[in-house]
Amino acid sequence: MLTEPDIASVAAAVGEPSRAAMLVALLEGPPLAARELARRAGVSAQTASSHLARLVEARLVTSRTQGRQRLFQLAGPEVVTLLEALAVLAPRTPAHLVTDGRGVTALREARTCYDHLAGQLGIRVTDFLLERAFLQRQGDVFHVTRTGDAWLRDFGIPMDALRAGRRPLTRTCLDWSERRPHLAGSLGAALAERFFERGWLTRLRGTRAVRLTERGRTALHAEWGMSASDEQPGQVLRAPRR
């Protein structure tokens, strides 16, 4: 017998401010110890332990033992999607967007949203694919065009293998920082992986933020026709306007 999803229980687990702070800290990327999560949330170790138990029970967080530490991380891509969606709706209050004094600028410029590109770079790449008619958007769905299929294969994307997989080829993912959809799905993940394989991206240690390398900036300018948004070295590239 089918039952309605218990949204209220998930909302209650996420909605407590200290637990929300812990989830945001884990959204940045690497697993964290309970002691660090307590510090991020501004609570005692005992209180943090209670909150983490609740998050584990709600299947929002998982844990593993490493040496003498117990490390916590988000339970999977569905939790990332949930938190990113809530961030789109959340008021633009610095306390909700920055943890431990880490600037959110790098995350806004370029980051991985679980396994695909997000932030300004993710939006620019999506815009490029749309403006070149390699993708078409219909409502909340991206479709790969025939021209786009050929171009993506030339770029090294295994289109046949992606289509044969269980994961949707394309998906729109609403970007919390840009408040616009970027490309997700198996194609979004494959593009991000290809960027790393080519040495176009480097990860910023201890965070989901990534940064274009000089090779990446040069390649996107020369091969994709994407130009720098300004002369700042840390800025991402813009897709050409047609």
N, C-alpha and C positions, 0 to 999 in steps of 0.2 A: 504493500500500500504506500502510495506516495504521500509525503508530508511537505508542508511548507518549510523553506530554509529558515533556520533560527538566526536571522540577521541581528536581532537584539543582543544575543549573547556575544557575538563578535564585536559589535559596536561597543558594548560595555567593557570588553577587554581592552579595546584600543583607546576608549574615551577617557580613561583616567590619566591625568597629566603626566605623572611620573612614568607610567607605562608607555605613553605616547612618546616621551622623550627618549626612552630606551629604544623604541622601534625606529625612531628617526636616526639615532646613532648607528643602529645596525643597517639602516638603509644606505649609509655612506659606503658600505662595502665589506670590510673584513670582519671575521668573528671577533667578539670582544669578551673579556672575562667579566664575571659578575661584579668584581670590585670596580672595574672601569665603568660599567654601566651604572652602578650606584653613584659614582662621582658625576657622570654626565647628567643623571636625573636629579642630583642634589638630595639624595636620601641615604639613610644608613644601610649598612650591609645587610642587616636583618630584614629591613623593609624591602630592599632590592630583591632579596631571595624570595620573599612572598610574591612580589610582582612578577618575577620571572617564572615562578611556578604557575601563576595564572596564565601567562602568555604561552607557556608550553602546553598547558591543559587546553587552551583555546586553539592549539595547533598553528599558532602564528610564529612560534620560535622553536628551534630545536637546539639541543646541546650535545657536546661531546667532551670527553676528558683528554687533555693534553698535558702530560706530566702531572704536576700538582694543581693545575688549573682546570676549571670547567669553563669551556668557551661556548658562547651562544651566537646563533646566527638566525636570519630569517628562514622560515620553513620552506620557501620556494618562490617561484616566479609569481604565483597568484597573490602572495602577500605583498610582494613588490608592487604589483599592479594596484592592489588595494590602497597601499600607502601613497603611491603616486597620484591616484585618483582623488584621494582625500586632500592631498596637497594642492591640487588644482582648485578645490572649493574653499580651502582654508584662508582666513584673512592673511594679508601680507604683513605679518608681524615678525620682526627679526628673531624673536625667541623661538618661533616655530620653524625657522628655516636654517638657523645656524646653531651648531652644537660645539661645545668645547672651544669656542673662540675661533673655529676654523671658518675662514671666509667662504661664502657660498659662490663667489665669483667663478672659481674653476669649475664647479659643478654646473653652473649656468652655461658656461662656454662650451663644454664638451664632457660628456660622461657616458657610461654604459647604464642603460636601464635594463638590469639583469644581464642580457647578453647582446643587446642591440644599441645602436648609437642614439643618444638623446642630447638635450640641450641645444644651443645654437647650432652646433655642428650637425646634429641629427636632423634639425629642421632644414639646414642648407642642403644637405645631401638629398633629403626628400624633395625639396623644391627643385633641385637639379633634375631629378628623375621625372618629375611631373612636367617641368618646362620643356624638356627634351622629348616629351611624349613617350618615355620609356615606361611610365606608370600612368594610369588614369584613375581618378578618384570618382567613385559613385557613392554618394552618401558617406557612410562610415566604412567603406571598403575600398582598398586599392586593388587594381587589376594590372597585371603585367601585359603590355602590348606585344605584338609580334616583333616590332622593332626593338623593344626593350629586352625581350627574351634573347635575341641575337646579340645585343650589346652586352648583356650580363654574362652570357657564355664566353664572349671574347675577353671579358674582365676576369674570368676564372671562376665564375659561380656555377656550381654543379646543378643546373636547373632540373634535370631529370631526377636526380636523387632527392632534391628538395620536394618535388611534386609527389614522389613516391612515399615520402614520410608521412607520419600521422599528424604532424604539426601543420597548422594552416600556413600556406606559402606566404601570404601577406596579411597584415593586420594593422589597423590604425591604433596608435597608442597616444593618448592625450598627454602632451608634455607639460609637467607642472610648472616649469619655469617660463616657458614660452607661451603656454596656454593655446597651443596649436597641436594638431596631430603630427606625429612622425611615424616613419615606417618601422613596423615590428614584424613578428612572425619569423618563420625560418629564413626568409630572404633577408630581413633586417639583420638577423644574427650572422648570416653568411657574409654579408657585406662588411660588418664590423670585423669578423675574423679575417677577411681578406685584407682589410686595412692594416691589421696587426702583422699579418704574414709579409706584407710588402714593406714593413717598417715605416708606415705612414703615421702610426700612432704609438704613443708611449703612455703607460699607466703612471699616475701619480701615487706614490706609495701611501698606503693606509686609507685610500678613498676610492670611490667609483669614478672619480674625475680622470679624464684622459687628456692628452695634449697632442696636437699635431706636431710632428717632427719637421725639421727643415725639408727633409726629403718629401714628406707628405704635403707640405704647403706648395713646394715646387711642382709636384706631380699633379695636384688638384688644379693648379693654375694652368699648367701646360697641357694636361690630358683632358681635363674636364672644363676648362675655361672659367673656373671659379676664381674671383679676384678678392684680394684682401679688403675687409670692410673699412679699414683705416691703416695707419702706419704703425699701430701698436703691435709689438712682436707677439703678444699673447692672444691677439684676436683671431677668431676663426675666419673662414672665407665665405664670401657671398656667392650664391648662384647667379649667373647672368640673367638680366631681365630682358624679355623679348617683347 
